[in-house]
Amino acid sequence: MPRLIGEKIILREFRKDDLPFINSFTTDYEICRNLSDTFLRNHPLESTEKYLNSILENSSNDNLNYVIAEKDTLNYIGSIDIMNINWVARIGTLGIVIPQKSSHNKGIGTEAINLLLKYSFERANLNKIELDVNEFNLGGIKCYEKCGFIREGVIRESQYREGKYYSTIKMGILKREFTVET
């Protein structure tokens, strides 16, 4: 996969030396509470290494996996993926994590999503990207809407966090709806 170059960031391939960064956020409650249930428990280094190796070996043709990196240094900021691509229906699922809190609220997520959407629609010829977001992840919802995602539905009380049930918001964007603001 080619590197995708933005104004502040670059989406690059995963590298072995990304392992400590990938594993470090799996114990950070503030980061993991906004992610899928996969991150509700800590991940031992060995399972994170197995995950990274599967990406490095390119064992799945159904995913586009990128590291979000600083443009000048290529240092790890986070990761962004289009997963579970259905090549017949031309649909994939977006996932993004930016564990470095110093990188939050700087437009990095918006830029990363727009770079990957552009690639997904123009080069990979996908027609739709969808995602699930927890209703309490207000920052994520705002970012997704800014990138053009539309709320398509709600899965009621599908998440259990901190003694309460929360709903999952289903969002999606079609190729014909995608525009990058300049």
Buried (B, 14 or more C-beta within 10 A) or exposed (E): EEEBEBEBBBBBBBEEEBBEBBBBBBEEEEBBBBBEEEBEEEBEEEEBBEBBEBBBEEEEEEBBBBBBBBEEEEEBBBBBBBBEBEEEEBBBBBBBBBBBEEBEEEBBBBBBBBBBBBBBBEEBEBEBBBBBBBBBBEEBBEBBEBBBBEEEEEEEEBBEEEEEEBBBBBBBBBBEEBEEEE
